Amino acid sequence: MTTTRSSYQEGSIDRVSRAKDRPDVWVYRWRETAPDGKRVQRKKVIGDVTKYKTRSDAKKAVENLRAQINADTPLVTTMTVEEAWGHFQMNELHDPEINRSTSTISNYKTLFATHILPHWGSVPLNEVDAVDVEAWLRRLKTAPVRRKGEEPSRPVLFQPDSRPLAPATKSKIKSRMYTLFEHAKRHKLHTANPMESVRQGSKRAKKPHVLTISETVAIMSQVTNPAIRLAVLVAGVTGLRRSEIRGLKWQDVDPVAHWLHPTQGYVGTEVTPLKTEASGEVIPIPAALSVAFTEWRSQTLYCADEDWVFASPATSGRSPYWFDSALVRQLRPAAKRAQVTKRLGWHTFRRSLATLLTSRKEGVKVVQSLMRHADPRITMELYAQGEEESMREAQKHLSGLFLADKMAS
């Protein structure tokens, strides 16, 4: 499949001095065709040298912009992956009808800039082969951790810190490439989607840890911040995702009727839509959790209906607590003090709830409703994990067989 393009342009990156006592900046320059047909010079400041220390750093930072520029330029040639990515950014990535969240858009840009474009950017769409993509995915590793003071522009020949990318990350990369090719097909930029034949699973390399009720209680007893302690309680009882807990406002909580009604998420510094339609369902909560909400509302300075439930004093309540920081500074040290050695993340509490429910023989539909899974297959995977734990517990009743075996020998 061919399309109209002029010559592909890399553009140029120059280091430009500024006024006294201000750091130099990197400026990206390229040419565009004006409506009258004349070629005109364009430029854009990428950032200063404190942010991008080397030219190669600045060049990497401009990859997404360069893809957009080349998506608009004309000559008959086969469209490359990078040009298709530029077209995708211009026409679909931010489409309000699709309503991608800020975090999803950021993930697209990160995966294309870090993994996809460096390898496939200059490859024509019709030369991307499923078998080659599979082999490439199997070779993918995490970015090596550079030593302090090491020059970023120099290649790392020995990469002791690199390890294979997690299957879930590889699956996400495949998914992003699949979406790109579907976009190319819709816009008649290409005729096929080789990603349909790419085999890449998302099964975890290691089974994630789940907490028992006693372990969760032990961790909570070591957390000194009452807001974070309540957040753990909400995660453990309702199974809300981290972003959904951060996105709770007091108007979303009814301690009299005993329910929560999530209406938004909060990722990083941005308010985001909920992950799925099912995520916005009303969630029943036990009376004890309603009491905990009421007690916290009587303590916090930010108790108006439109305030965040977990408003951070550091931002004068303008945004919720930064849960990543709370995990590192409070929850994991609390787990260590409680002598809980399992790997802990916010999603651990959601996963632990699902495992507990399934081990107590709750029906799949009940678990799916409480966890608000749009895809019942996810619930079945968690149900299977809970069933496995139940089977192990059942086998303990047979421990006498091993004693009898030792006596016989």
ABEGO torsion letter per residue (X at the ends): XBBBBBBBBAEBBBBBBBBBGBBBBBBBBBBBBBAAGBBBBBBBBAEBAAABABAAAAAAAAAAAAAAAAAABBBBBBBBAAAAAAAAAAAAAABAAAGBBAAAAAAAAAAAAAAAAAAAAABBAAABBAAAAAAAAAABBBBBBBBBGBBAABBBABBAABBBBBAAAAAAAAAAAAAAAAAAAAAGABABBAAAABBBBABBABBBBBBBAAAAAAAAAABABAAAAAAAAAAAAAGBBAAAAAABBAAABBAAAGBBBBABBBBEABBBBBABAAAABBBBBBAAAAAAAAAAAAABABABAABBAABBAAAGGABBBBAAAAAAAAAAAAAAAAGBABBBBAAAAAAAAAAAAAAAGBBAAAAAAAAGBABAAAAAAAAAAAAAAAAAAAAAAAAAAAAAAAAAX
